[in-house]
Amino acid sequence: MGSIVEARELEKTYWLDKVEVEALRGVNLTVAEGEFVAIVGPSGSGKSTLLHILGLMDTPTSGEALFCGRAISRLRDGERTKLRLREIGFVFQTFNLLPTLTAFGNVEIPLRLAGMAGAIREERARELLEKVGLGHRLKHLPKELSGGERQRVAIARALVNSPKLILADEPTGNLDSAAGMAIAELFYLINKDGQTIILVTHNREIAQHATRTLTMRDGQIVDTR
């Protein structure tokens, strides 16, 4: 299997209140097609910074990140935007659902942006909501859903364009333990279907659902299991 993303000696430095912060310090990483990788570590260890660079939402200070063999630094802004829309699905801690749209409407949005025909959009959005166990909640607004249900909608939205990669940044951080474990198990099942996933979490119980766990500390990967 080929690699989906690679990190080669990634460094990321930024300034916070006139203090230089080394968020990443020489990170090397390869994630193969079909893997489920969890990245764990304390706050400030560089987990989310790494995820944002791999997801084309940020750029490193030095080093190189590759997506499907293409050097991200060499892509134009329009190419990055297309890759994020079509090839990468994002799941965030805060769900990021549009409050005025139903579960169905939120999942359908990426398909509209991709220019997919209406009938195909409807079928695909319905299919994904059924896959995450929300076929009976299509017409509900986010405020009418539990936290776990909102995150399931966000996962369906991330999957709807059949991306090569799912990036999840603390997807269980706003959920109680039972709902969090249910979401982790859903990611496990989605990976069993062949979806490549990189998940950032501070919770090692959640990370146990992954096929490989990386531990970060002080901007470096210090352990791989």
FINU-836452 format. One record per atom (N, C-alpha, C): x, y, z. Coordinates in pm, 1 decimal. Layout:
# residues N
{{X, Y, Z}},
...
***
This chain:
# residues 225
{{84.0, -120.2, 0.0}},
{{0.0, 0.0, 0.0}},
{{87.4, 125.1, 0.0}},
{{43.5, 226.9, -72.6}},
{{118.0, 351.0, -77.8}},
{{88.6, 439.0, 41.1}},
{{168.8, 544.0, 56.2}},
{{147.5, 637.0, 166.8}},
{{44.4, 741.5, 127.6}},
{{-36.9, 781.9, 224.7}},
{{-131.9, 891.3, 204.7}},
{{-64.8, 1023.9, 239.8}},
{{-3.6, 1029.3, 357.9}},
{{68.8, 1150.6, 397.7}},
{{206.5, 1113.6, 452.6}},
{{298.7, 1207.3, 436.4}},
{{432.6, 1193.7, 493.2}},
{{475.2, 1326.3, 554.2}},
{{547.5, 1318.2, 661.7}},
{{611.5, 1435.0, 721.9}},
{{761.7, 1409.5, 722.6}},
{{836.3, 1505.5, 672.0}},
{{981.1, 1491.1, 664.3}},
{{1048.9, 1607.1, 737.0}},
{{1101.6, 1576.4, 854.6}},
{{1173.8, 1675.9, 935.0}},
{{1094.2, 1804.7, 953.0}},
{{967.2, 1791.2, 986.8}},
{{880.8, 1908.1, 1002.8}},
{{919.9, 1989.5, 1126.4}},
{{934.9, 2119.6, 1104.0}},
{{958.7, 2215.2, 1211.9}},
{{850.1, 2322.8, 1202.6}},
{{799.0, 2364.3, 1317.7}},
{{702.4, 2474.2, 1319.0}},
{{731.9, 2561.6, 1439.1}},
{{763.6, 2687.6, 1411.0}},
{{793.5, 2784.7, 1515.5}},
{{701.1, 2904.9, 1500.3}},
{{647.3, 2951.2, 1610.1}},
{{566.6, 3073.3, 1605.7}},
{{592.6, 3154.2, 1733.4}},
{{542.2, 3278.0, 1730.2}},
{{563.1, 3368.3, 1843.7}},
{{432.8, 3385.7, 1920.3}},
{{441.6, 3374.3, 2051.6}},
{{326.8, 3392.1, 2139.1}},
{{366.5, 3489.6, 2249.5}},
{{307.2, 3610.3, 2244.3}},
{{340.7, 3713.6, 2342.6}},
{{491.5, 3734.4, 2353.3}},
{{555.2, 3750.4, 2236.2}},
{{698.2, 3777.9, 2224.5}},
{{785.9, 3661.5, 2269.1}},
{{723.8, 3544.6, 2286.3}},
{{799.4, 3425.0, 2322.3}},
{{798.7, 3329.6, 2203.0}},
{{916.0, 3281.1, 2164.8}},
{{926.3, 3187.0, 2054.1}},
{{883.5, 3047.8, 2100.7}},
{{789.8, 2988.2, 2029.7}},
{{738.2, 2855.6, 2064.7}},
{{773.5, 2757.5, 1952.5}},
{{843.2, 2651.9, 1988.1}},
{{874.4, 2546.4, 1891.2}},
{{765.0, 2440.3, 1900.7}},
{{665.5, 2450.7, 1813.1}},
{{551.5, 2358.5, 1818.1}},
{{588.4, 2221.0, 1764.7}},
{{671.7, 2217.4, 1660.5}},
{{720.1, 2090.4, 1604.6}},
{{871.3, 2098.0, 1590.4}},
{{938.0, 1987.0, 1625.1}},
{{1084.3, 1985.1, 1622.2}},
{{1133.1, 1858.7, 1551.6}},
{{1139.3, 1864.7, 1418.7}},
{{1195.4, 1754.1, 1341.7}},
{{1107.5, 1630.0, 1338.3}},
{{978.6, 1646.7, 1306.7}},
{{884.7, 1534.0, 1305.5}},
{{891.5, 1459.6, 1172.6}},
{{906.1, 1327.4, 1182.2}},
{{902.2, 1238.6, 1066.1}},
{{788.2, 1138.8, 1084.8}},
{{709.6, 1119.9, 979.7}},
{{592.3, 1033.9, 991.6}},
{{546.2, 990.8, 853.6}},
{{506.9, 863.6, 841.6}},
{{443.6, 813.2, 720.1}},
{{317.6, 739.3, 759.8}},
{{205.1, 772.5, 695.5}},
{{78.3, 704.6, 718.6}},
{{36.0, 638.3, 588.4}},
{{20.8, 507.6, 593.3}},
{{-12.2, 430.4, 473.7}},
{{-162.7, 425.2, 451.7}},
{{-199.8, 398.6, 329.2}},
{{-340.3, 383.0, 294.1}},
{{-404.5, 273.9, 381.0}},
{{-519.3, 305.0, 441.2}},
{{-592.4, 208.7, 522.2}},
{{-555.4, 205.8, 668.8}},
{{-457.1, 285.3, 709.5}},
{{-417.9, 288.5, 851.6}},
{{-515.9, 372.2, 934.2}},
{{-519.8, 341.6, 1063.2}},
{{-589.3, 423.6, 1162.0}},
{{-485.3, 460.5, 1266.4}},
{{-436.0, 584.0, 1259.8}},
{{-328.4, 629.8, 1347.2}},
{{-384.0, 727.1, 1449.8}},
{{-356.5, 700.8, 1576.5}},
{{-391.4, 793.5, 1683.7}},
{{-265.5, 865.8, 1728.9}},
{{-276.3, 996.2, 1749.0}},
{{-165.5, 1076.8, 1800.6}},
{{-206.5, 1127.9, 1937.9}},
{{-131.9, 1087.4, 2040.7}},
{{-165.1, 1123.6, 2178.0}},
{{-52.8, 1207.5, 2237.9}},
{{-86.1, 1273.8, 2346.9}},
{{12.5, 1354.8, 2416.2}},
{{-56.1, 1468.1, 2489.8}},
{{14.3, 1533.0, 2580.7}},
{{-44.7, 1641.5, 2660.0}},
{{-69.8, 1765.7, 2575.0}},
{{-145.7, 1858.9, 2629.2}},
{{-168.7, 1986.3, 2561.5}},
{{-34.7, 2055.1, 2536.3}},
{{-20.4, 2113.4, 2417.1}},
{{103.5, 2181.2, 2383.5}},
{{212.3, 2092.2, 2329.4}},
{{181.9, 1964.0, 2306.7}},
{{284.4, 1871.5, 2258.5}},
{{306.0, 1879.8, 2108.2}},
{{215.1, 1948.3, 2036.4}},
{{229.9, 1962.6, 1891.7}},
{{134.1, 1878.2, 1810.2}},
{{41.3, 1807.9, 1875.5}},
{{-50.0, 1715.9, 1806.0}},
{{-133.6, 1788.1, 1700.7}},
{{-202.8, 1891.3, 1743.2}},
{{-293.0, 1961.6, 1651.6}},
{{-215.3, 2037.1, 1544.2}},
{{-99.4, 2091.4, 1579.4}},
{{-16.4, 2158.9, 1479.6}},
{{22.1, 2063.0, 1368.1}},
{{62.6, 1943.3, 1404.3}},
{{97.4, 1841.8, 1305.3}},
{{-23.2, 1807.5, 1219.0}},
{{-138.4, 1789.7, 1282.0}},
{{-259.3, 1754.9, 1208.2}},
{{-296.0, 1864.4, 1107.9}},
{{-285.0, 1989.2, 1149.2}},
{{-320.7, 2100.8, 1061.8}},
{{-226.7, 2109.8, 941.7}},
{{-99.5, 2078.4, 960.9}},
{{-6.2, 2079.2, 848.4}},
{{-37.7, 1964.4, 753.3}},
{{-63.8, 1846.5, 806.6}},
{{-96.9, 1731.6, 721.7}},
{{-228.6, 1753.3, 647.8}},
{{-317.9, 1834.6, 706.8}},
{{-446.3, 1863.6, 644.7}},
{{-446.9, 1986.4, 557.2}},
{{-328.0, 2040.3, 525.9}},
{{-312.6, 2155.0, 436.3}},
{{-376.7, 2281.9, 491.6}},
{{-392.5, 2289.5, 624.3}},
{{-448.0, 2409.1, 686.4}},
{{-339.0, 2500.2, 742.4}},
{{-215.9, 2452.8, 744.4}},
{{-103.3, 2530.0, 795.6}},
{{20.7, 2487.1, 718.9}},
{{126.1, 2564.0, 729.4}},
{{251.4, 2531.3, 662.8}},
{{364.1, 2524.6, 765.6}},
{{461.3, 2437.9, 744.0}},
{{572.7, 2427.7, 838.9}},
{{671.7, 2541.2, 820.3}},
{{749.4, 2566.8, 923.9}},
{{858.6, 2662.8, 914.2}},
{{971.1, 2605.7, 828.1}},
{{994.4, 2476.3, 842.5}},
{{1089.9, 2405.8, 757.2}},
{{1050.0, 2258.7, 751.8}},
{{1114.8, 2185.3, 662.5}},
{{1074.8, 2048.1, 638.8}},
{{968.1, 2042.7, 531.1}},
{{916.9, 1923.2, 506.3}},
{{819.3, 1905.4, 399.3}},
{{712.2, 1806.5, 439.2}},
{{589.0, 1837.2, 398.3}},
{{477.0, 1745.0, 413.2}},
{{430.3, 1705.8, 274.1}},
{{397.4, 1578.4, 256.4}},
{{351.8, 1527.8, 127.9}},
{{213.8, 1465.7, 142.0}},
{{129.9, 1487.7, 41.2}},
{{-2.1, 1425.7, 35.8}},
{{-9.6, 1343.3, -91.5}},
{{-22.7, 1211.2, -74.9}},
{{-23.6, 1119.0, -189.2}},
{{96.6, 1143.5, -280.5}},
{{212.0, 1166.5, -217.7}},
{{336.0, 1183.0, -290.9}},
{{362.5, 1322.1, -343.6}},
{{268.5, 1413.3, -326.1}},
{{284.9, 1550.9, -375.7}},
{{331.1, 1641.8, -262.6}},
{{436.6, 1718.1, -286.4}},
{{487.5, 1811.3, -185.7}},
{{387.6, 1924.8, -167.5}},
{{336.6, 1940.4, -46.9}},
{{232.2, 2039.4, -19.3}},
{{282.5, 2181.3, -44.9}},
{{409.6, 2207.3, -15.1}},
{{464.2, 2342.2, -30.7}},
{{464.5, 2387.6, -176.2}},
{{456.8, 2295.0, -269.4}},
{{461.2, 2329.2, -411.5}},
{{322.0, 2348.6, -471.9}},
{{218.7, 2327.3, -391.6}},
{{82.5, 2341.5, -442.6}},
{{38.4, 2487.4, -438.2}},
{{-35.2, 2530.0, -538.7}},
{{-95.4, 2662.1, -537.7}},
{{-215.2, 2663.2, -443.5}},
{{-257.7, 2783.4, -405.3}},
{{-369.8, 2794.5, -311.2}},
{{-494.0, 2723.6, -363.3}},
{{-522.9, 2737.9, -492.3}},
{{-640.0, 2671.8, -550.3}},
{{-629.6, 2521.5, -545.3}},
{{-509.1, 2468.2, -564.7}},
{{-488.6, 2323.3, -558.5}},
{{-507.7, 2272.4, -415.6}},
{{-458.9, 2349.9, -320.3}},
{{-477.8, 2311.9, -179.2}},
{{-625.5, 2307.4, -144.0}},
{{-698.9, 2410.5, -187.8}},
{{-842.0, 2416.7, -158.6}},
{{-915.0, 2296.1, -217.1}},
{{-883.6, 2260.3, -340.3}},
{{-948.2, 2145.2, -404.2}},
{{-915.2, 2015.8, -330.9}},
{{-789.3, 2001.1, -290.2}},
{{-750.3, 1880.3, -217.5}},
{{-824.5, 1869.3, -85.1}},
{{-833.2, 1981.9, -12.1}},
{{-904.7, 1979.1, 116.2}},
{{-1051.5, 1941.9, 96.9}},
{{-1112.6, 1993.9, -9.3}},
{{-1254.3, 1968.9, -33.1}},
{{-1281.0, 1825.8, -77.7}},
{{-1196.7, 1774.2, -165.2}},
{{-1226.5, 1646.6, -230.9}},
{{-1156.3, 1526.0, -171.0}},
{{-1041.0, 1548.7, -107.4}},
{{-958.6, 1435.5, -65.9}},
{{-942.7, 1421.1, 85.2}},
{{-982.6, 1524.5, 162.5}},
{{-963.1, 1520.3, 307.1}},
{{-1094.2, 1554.1, 377.5}},
{{-1132.2, 1471.0, 473.3}},
{{-1249.0, 1499.1, 556.2}},
{{-1204.3, 1538.3, 695.3}},
{{-1262.9, 1645.5, 750.3}},
{{-1222.5, 1697.0, 880.8}},
{{-1333.6, 1676.6, 983.8}},
{{-1294.2, 1633.6, 1104.1}},
{{-1386.5, 1621.0, 1217.2}},
{{-1323.3, 1695.4, 1334.3}},
{{-1398.4, 1791.5, 1391.7}},
{{-1343.9, 1876.4, 1496.8}},
{{-1414.7, 1851.6, 1630.5}},
{{-1350.4, 1895.9, 1736.6}},
{{-1405.1, 1880.3, 1871.3}},
{{-1538.5, 1952.4, 1886.5}},
{{-1551.7, 2068.1, 1821.8}},
{{-1671.1, 2151.5, 1839.5}},
{{-1777.9, 2127.4, 1731.9}},
{{-1763.9, 2019.3, 1655.6}},
{{-1861.9, 1973.7, 1555.6}},
{{-1865.9, 2062.9, 1431.6}},
{{-1869.3, 2196.2, 1449.7}},
{{-1871.7, 2290.9, 1337.9}},
{{-1989.5, 2269.1, 1243.7}},
{{-2105.4, 2239.5, 1298.7}},
{{-2226.0, 2225.8, 1217.1}},
{{-2292.9, 2361.7, 1201.6}},
{{-2359.2, 2382.0, 1088.7}},
{{-2434.9, 2505.5, 1068.1}},
{{-2568.9, 2494.4, 1140.9}},
{{-2595.8, 2583.5, 1235.8}},
{{-2713.0, 2566.7, 1322.9}},
{{-2846.8, 2578.8, 1252.6}},
{{-2850.2, 2645.2, 1137.1}},
{{-2978.3, 2665.5, 1068.7}},
{{-3011.0, 2553.6, 970.4}},
{{-2919.7, 2458.6, 953.6}},
{{-2943.3, 2347.2, 862.1}},
{{-2968.7, 2218.8, 939.8}},
{{-3050.0, 2132.2, 882.4}},
{{-3076.0, 2001.3, 941.9}},
{{-2951.2, 1913.6, 931.3}},
{{-2957.5, 1797.1, 993.1}},
{{-2848.8, 1700.0, 980.3}},
{{-2824.1, 1669.5, 832.9}},
{{-2932.5, 1647.7, 758.6}},
{{-2922.2, 1619.8, 615.8}},
{{-2855.8, 1737.0, 543.0}},
{{-2897.7, 1860.1, 572.1}},
{{-2841.8, 1977.8, 507.0}},
{{-2694.9, 1995.4, 534.4}},
{{-2652.0, 1969.3, 657.5}},
{{-2510.8, 1981.9, 692.0}},
{{-2424.7, 1881.7, 615.9}},
{{-2474.8, 1760.2, 600.0}},
{{-2397.9, 1657.0, 529.8}},
{{-2393.9, 1684.5, 379.9}},
{{-2497.7, 1747.4, 328.5}},
{{-2508.9, 1771.7, 184.8}},
{{-2416.6, 1883.8, 135.6}},
{{-2377.0, 1975.1, 224.8}},
{{-2301.3, 2093.9, 184.0}},
{{-2175.8, 2061.8, 102.0}},
{{-2087.3, 1971.0, 144.8}},
{{-1967.2, 1945.0, 64.2}},
{{-2000.2, 1898.0, -76.9}},
{{-2111.3, 1826.5, -91.9}},
{{-2150.4, 1779.3, -223.7}},
{{-2195.8, 1894.6, -312.4}},
{{-2263.4, 1992.0, -253.3}},
{{-2301.4, 2112.2, -328.3}},
{{-2176.6, 2186.5, -375.9}},
{{-2079.9, 2201.2, -285.5}},
{{-1957.1, 2271.7, -320.0}},
{{-1880.1, 2199.1, -429.6}},
{{-1893.8, 2067.1, -432.4}},
{{-1824.8, 1987.3, -534.4}},
{{-1901.6, 1983.2, -666.2}},
{{-2022.3, 2044.8, -669.4}},
{{-2099.2, 2051.1, -792.4}},
{{-2174.6, 1925.2, -827.6}},
{{-2203.6, 1840.7, -728.5}},
{{-2274.2, 1715.4, -755.1}},
{{-2422.7, 1740.8, -780.7}},
{{-2479.6, 1663.9, -871.3}},
{{-2620.6, 1679.0, -907.1}},
{{-2711.7, 1650.0, -787.9}},
{{-2829.7, 1715.8, -786.5}},
{{-2919.5, 1710.4, -671.7}},
{{-2961.9, 1571.8, -628.5}},
{{-3007.0, 1488.7, -722.1}},
{{-3055.0, 1355.5, -686.8}},
{{-2943.5, 1270.5, -627.5}},
{{-2824.4, 1281.9, -683.7}},
{{-2709.4, 1205.1, -633.1}},
{{-2669.1, 1256.3, -495.2}},
{{-2674.6, 1390.5, -478.0}},
{{-2644.4, 1449.3, -346.9}},
{{-2735.2, 1392.5, -239.9}},
{{-2864.7, 1391.4, -267.0}},
{{-2962.1, 1345.8, -168.5}},
{{-2938.6, 1199.6, -130.8}},
{{-2913.4, 1117.7, -230.6}},
{{-2890.3, 975.3, -204.7}},
{{-2765.1, 953.9, -120.7}},
{{-2657.1, 1026.3, -155.5}},
{{-2531.1, 1010.2, -84.6}},
{{-2540.7, 1059.9, 59.3}},
{{-2602.3, 1176.4, 82.0}},
{{-2615.7, 1230.2, 217.1}},
{{-2699.3, 1138.1, 304.1}},
{{-2807.4, 1086.4, 247.9}},
{{-2893.0, 994.0, 322.3}},
{{-2817.3, 865.2, 357.2}},
{{-2741.3, 816.2, 261.1}},
{{-2663.7, 693.3, 280.9}},
{{-2564.5, 707.9, 395.8}},
{{-2494.7, 822.1, 399.9}},
{{-2393.1, 841.9, 504.5}},
{{-2455.6, 860.6, 641.6}},
{{-2567.7, 930.6, 650.0}},
{{-2634.0, 946.6, 779.4}},
{{-2687.2, 813.0, 830.2}},
{{-2733.6, 730.3, 740.9}},
{{-2775.8, 595.5, 782.2}},
{{-2655.6, 514.8, 830.0}},
{{-2542.2, 532.4, 763.5}},
{{-2421.4, 458.0, 800.6}},
{{-2376.2, 490.5, 942.4}},
{{-2393.1, 616.2, 985.0}},
{{-2350.7, 654.6, 1120.6}},
{{-2464.8, 641.3, 1221.4}},
{{-2574.8, 578.9, 1180.0}},
{{-2684.1, 550.1, 1273.0}},
{{-2783.4, 661.6, 1293.2}},
{{-2792.5, 754.5, 1196.5}},
{{-2882.2, 868.8, 1212.7}},
{{-2984.0, 879.7, 1098.5}},
{{-3017.7, 766.8, 1040.5}},
{{-3116.6, 768.2, 933.9}},
{{-3251.9, 819.5, 978.4}},
{{-3278.5, 813.7, 1108.8}},
{{-3406.9, 859.4, 1163.4}},
{{-3402.0, 1005.6, 1210.0}},
{{-3287.2, 1071.9, 1190.9}},
{{-3271.4, 1209.3, 1241.3}},
{{-3237.6, 1307.1, 1128.3}},
{{-3270.1, 1273.9, 1006.7}},
{{-3231.2, 1354.9, 891.3}},
{{-3279.5, 1499.2, 901.3}},
{{-3400.8, 1519.8, 951.1}},
{{-3462.9, 1652.4, 948.3}},
{{-3443.3, 1731.1, 1077.6}},
{{-3361.3, 1680.3, 1167.5}},
{{-3340.0, 1747.7, 1294.9}},
{{-3227.9, 1851.4, 1284.4}},
{{-3247.6, 1965.7, 1348.7}},
{{-3144.6, 2067.7, 1358.5}},
{{-3040.6, 2027.4, 1463.0}},
{{-2919.1, 2082.7, 1454.9}},
{{-2816.9, 2048.9, 1554.1}},
{{-2863.0, 2067.5, 1698.6}},
{{-2941.4, 2173.3, 1726.6}},
{{-2985.2, 2198.3, 1864.0}},
{{-3080.4, 2089.8, 1914.2}},
{{-3134.7, 2010.8, 1823.6}},
{{-3226.5, 1903.2, 1860.2}},
{{-3155.1, 1768.5, 1873.8}},
{{-3023.3, 1770.3, 1858.9}},
{{-2944.3, 1647.9, 1866.1}},
{{-2853.9, 1649.5, 1989.4}},
{{-2821.2, 1531.7, 2039.8}},
{{-2724.9, 1521.2, 2149.7}},
{{-2584.6, 1548.2, 2096.5}},
{{-2488.6, 1563.9, 2187.9}},
{{-2351.1, 1585.9, 2145.8}},
{{-2297.5, 1472.4, 2060.8}},
{{-2326.1, 1349.8, 2103.1}},
{{-2280.5, 1234.2, 2025.9}},
{{-2343.4, 1230.0, 1887.6}},
{{-2471.2, 1266.4, 1878.1}},
{{-2538.2, 1269.2, 1748.2}},
{{-2480.6, 1378.3, 1659.2}},
{{-2450.1, 1493.6, 1717.8}},
{{-2389.3, 1601.6, 1638.2}},
{{-2255.8, 1556.1, 1580.5}},
{{-2177.4, 1485.2, 1661.5}},
{{-2049.1, 1439.6, 1610.7}},
{{-2067.0, 1334.3, 1501.7}},
{{-2171.0, 1254.1, 1510.3}},
{{-2199.1, 1157.3, 1403.8}},
{{-2234.8, 1228.5, 1273.2}},
{{-2308.6, 1338.3, 1284.4}},
{{-2338.7, 1418.7, 1165.5}},
{{-2208.3, 1472.6, 1106.6}},
{{-2119.5, 1521.3, 1193.3}},
{{-1991.1, 1575.3, 1146.7}},
{{-1907.7, 1466.9, 1078.2}},
{{-1913.0, 1345.9, 1130.1}},
{{-1839.1, 1235.3, 1068.4}},
{{-1898.9, 1200.3, 932.5}},
{{-2032.1, 1196.8, 924.4}},
{{-2097.6, 1170.2, 795.9}},
{{-2058.6, 1277.1, 694.2}},
{{-2056.9, 1402.6, 737.7}},
{{-2017.2, 1512.0, 647.6}},
{{-1872.9, 1493.9, 600.6}},
{{-1784.2, 1450.8, 690.1}},
{{-1644.3, 1430.8, 653.6}},
{{-1627.3, 1318.4, 551.1}},
{{-1716.6, 1219.9, 555.6}},
{{-1706.4, 1103.6, 467.7}},
{{-1776.2, 1121.8, 333.7}},
{{-1861.0, 1223.0, 321.4}},
{{-1957.0, 1227.2, 212.2}},
{{-1891.9, 1240.1, 74.3}},
{{-1775.5, 1300.6, 65.3}},
{{-1706.4, 1314.0, -63.1}},
{{-1609.6, 1199.0, -90.8}},
{{-1619.1, 1091.0, -12.0}},
{{-1530.3, 975.0, -26.8}},
{{-1382.9, 1017.3, -25.8}},
{{-1339.1, 1085.4, 80.8}},
{{-1201.2, 1136.1, 84.5}},
{{-1099.7, 1023.0, 101.5}},
{{-975.7, 1053.1, 65.7}},
{{-867.8, 957.2, 88.2}},
{{-829.9, 951.0, 236.1}},
{{-853.8, 1061.7, 309.1}},
{{-806.5, 1072.9, 446.8}},
{{-908.0, 1145.4, 533.9}},
{{-929.4, 1092.3, 654.6}},
{{-1008.0, 1160.3, 756.8}},
{{-912.3, 1208.2, 866.4}},
{{-920.5, 1337.2, 899.6}},
{{-843.5, 1394.4, 1009.5}},
{{-940.1, 1435.0, 1119.9}},
{{-919.1, 1384.2, 1238.8}},
{{-1008.8, 1411.2, 1351.7}},
{{-928.8, 1472.6, 1466.0}},
{{-965.3, 1595.0, 1504.7}},
{{-892.3, 1668.1, 1609.1}},
{{-975.2, 1668.6, 1737.8}},
{{-937.2, 1585.6, 1834.0}},
{{-1007.4, 1571.0, 1961.9}},
{{-1158.8, 1553.3, 1940.5}},
{{-1200.0, 1456.2, 1858.2}},
{{-1342.0, 1444.1, 1824.6}},
{{-1431.3, 1402.5, 1940.2}},
{{-1373.3, 1353.7, 2049.3}},
{{-1454.2, 1313.7, 2165.0}},
{{-1437.8, 1410.3, 2282.2}},
{{-1365.9, 1520.1, 2259.9}},
{{-1332.0, 1611.5, 2368.7}},
{{-1451.2, 1678.1, 2434.7}},
{{-1561.9, 1697.3, 2360.8}},
{{-1680.8, 1762.2, 2415.8}},
{{-1790.8, 1663.6, 2452.7}},
{{-1756.3, 1535.3, 2460.0}},
{{-1856.3, 1432.0, 2486.0}},
{{-1830.5, 1363.8, 2619.7}},
{{-1936.9, 1307.7, 2677.8}},
{{-1917.1, 1226.7, 2798.5}},
{{-1849.1, 1096.6, 2758.9}},
{{-1806.9, 1019.3, 2857.9}},
{{-1724.5, 901.5, 2829.7}},
{{-1796.7, 798.1, 2744.4}},
{{-1926.2, 776.1, 2769.8}},
{{-2001.1, 676.5, 2693.1}},
{{-2015.5, 718.8, 2547.0}},
{{-2051.6, 844.9, 2525.1}},
{{-2065.7, 895.6, 2388.3}},
{{-1929.9, 897.6, 2317.9}},
{{-1825.7, 930.5, 2393.0}},
{{-1691.7, 932.6, 2335.4}},
{{-1646.8, 795.3, 2288.6}},
{{-1672.8, 693.4, 2369.3}},
{{-1635.0, 558.3, 2329.9}},
{{-1716.0, 512.2, 2209.1}},
{{-1842.1, 552.9, 2201.8}},
{{-1924.6, 516.3, 2086.7}},
{{-1868.9, 579.1, 1958.5}},
{{-1823.0, 702.6, 1967.3}},
{{-1763.4, 768.1, 1850.6}},
{{-1632.0, 699.3, 1812.4}},
{{-1551.8, 661.0, 1911.2}},
{{-1426.7, 589.5, 1883.4}},
{{-1454.2, 456.7, 1813.4}},
{{-1557.6, 388.4, 1858.4}},
{{-1594.2, 261.1, 1795.1}},
{{-1644.0, 282.0, 1652.0}},
{{-1712.0, 394.3, 1628.4}},
{{-1756.9, 426.2, 1493.3}},
{{-1636.3, 449.4, 1402.2}},
{{-1536.3, 522.2, 1450.2}},
{{-1414.6, 540.8, 1371.3}},
{{-1348.7, 405.7, 1341.6}},
{{-1347.0, 317.8, 1439.8}},
{{-1289.1, 184.2, 1421.4}},
{{-1359.3, 110.2, 1307.8}},
{{-1492.4, 115.2, 1305.6}},
{{-1568.8, 46.4, 1202.1}},
{{-1547.0, 110.5, 1064.9}},
{{-1539.2, 242.9, 1062.6}},
{{-1514.0, 312.9, 936.7}},
{{-1376.8, 274.4, 881.2}},
{{-1277.9, 261.8, 969.4}},
{{-1145.3, 218.4, 926.2}},
{{-1148.4, 75.0, 874.3}},
{{-1229.0, -10.0, 936.4}},
{{-1241.2, -148.5, 889.8}},
{{-1294.4, -154.8, 747.0}},
{{-1369.0, -52.6, 706.7}},
{{-1419.1, -44.0, 568.8}},
{{-1312.4, 7.0, 472.4}},
{{-1192.7, 40.0, 525.6}},
{{-1081.9, 80.6, 440.1}},
{{-1044.2, 227.0, 445.5}},
{{-1114.1, 305.9, 528.5}},
{{-1087.3, 449.6, 535.8}},
{{-961.6, 479.1, 617.4}},
{{-872.1, 560.6, 563.6}},
{{-752.8, 603.9, 636.4}},
{{-790.7, 715.6, 733.3}},
{{-745.6, 703.8, 858.3}},
{{-782.9, 799.4, 962.3}},
{{-660.0, 838.5, 1044.0}},
{{-646.4, 968.4, 1070.4}},
{{-550.9, 1017.2, 1170.8}},
{{-632.0, 1092.0, 1275.4}},
{{-623.4, 1048.1, 1398.8}},
{{-704.2, 1102.7, 1507.9}},
{{-613.6, 1154.8, 1618.3}},
{{-634.2, 1279.5, 1656.7}},
{{-561.6, 1339.7, 1768.3}},
{{-647.8, 1331.4, 1893.0}},
{{-590.3, 1285.0, 2003.2}},
{{-665.1, 1274.9, 2129.0}},
{{-569.0, 1279.0, 2246.8}},
{{-618.5, 1325.1, 2361.6}},
{{-540.6, 1315.5, 2484.6}},
{{-582.2, 1191.5, 2564.1}},
{{-684.2, 1120.9, 2513.6}},
{{-743.8, 1008.4, 2584.4}},
{{-690.0, 876.0, 2529.5}},
{{-610.4, 806.1, 2608.5}},
{{-549.6, 681.7, 2560.3}},
{{-651.2, 568.8, 2543.0}},
{{-762.7, 574.2, 2612.8}},
{{-867.6, 474.3, 2589.0}},
{{-925.4, 489.2, 2448.9}},
{{-944.7, 611.9, 2405.3}},
{{-991.1, 636.7, 2269.9}},
{{-887.6, 588.6, 2169.4}},
{{-760.5, 615.1, 2198.1}},
{{-651.6, 578.6, 2107.1}},
{{-638.7, 427.9, 2088.7}},
{{-688.0, 349.7, 2182.5}},
{{-676.7, 204.1, 2172.5}},
{{-754.4, 146.6, 2054.4}},
{{-845.1, 224.6, 1997.8}},
{{-920.2, 177.9, 1881.2}},
{{-838.3, 186.6, 1752.9}},
{{-725.4, 257.9, 1756.8}},
{{-642.1, 275.7, 1638.6}},
{{-551.7, 155.1, 1616.7}},
{{-500.0, 141.9, 1495.0}},
{{-406.3, 34.0, 1465.1}},
{{-263.1, 70.7, 1502.2}},
{{-237.4, 201.4, 1518.9}},
{{-104.1, 248.1, 1559.1}},
{{-119.3, 375.0, 1640.2}},
{{-41.6, 386.5, 1747.4}},
{{-48.7, 503.7, 1833.9}},
{{87.9, 570.6, 1841.7}},
{{89.4, 700.6, 1816.2}},
{{210.3, 781.3, 1828.3}},
{{195.4, 871.9, 1949.6}},
{{298.6, 882.3, 2029.9}},
{{297.6, 972.2, 2144.8}},
{{387.4, 1091.4, 2116.0}},
{{332.1, 1211.9, 2134.0}},
{{410.1, 1333.8, 2113.3}},
{{435.9, 1403.2, 2245.8}},
{{552.9, 1465.1, 2253.2}},
{{588.9, 1546.4, 2369.4}},
{{687.7, 1653.0, 2322.8}},
{{662.8, 1776.3, 2359.5}},
{{752.6, 1887.5, 2327.1}},
{{785.1, 1893.7, 2178.4}},
{{681.2, 1873.9, 2095.2}},
{{699.1, 1890.0, 1951.3}},
{{765.6, 1775.3, 1878.5}},
{{781.3, 1661.4, 1946.7}},
{{845.2, 1546.7, 1884.2}},
{{764.5, 1419.8, 1908.9}},
{{777.9, 1324.4, 1816.8}},
{{720.5, 1190.7, 1837.8}},
{{819.8, 1112.3, 1921.2}},
{{778.1, 1071.9, 2040.0}},
{{871.4, 1006.6, 2132.8}},
{{844.1, 857.8, 2148.8}},
{{730.8, 811.2, 2094.7}},
{{700.7, 667.7, 2107.3}},
{{604.4, 627.8, 1996.8}},
{{618.9, 506.6, 1945.0}},
{{528.9, 451.2, 1843.8}},
{{495.0, 308.8, 1881.5}},
{{362.1, 278.2, 1882.1}},
{{318.7, 142.3, 1919.0}},
{{208.4, 96.1, 1825.1}},
***
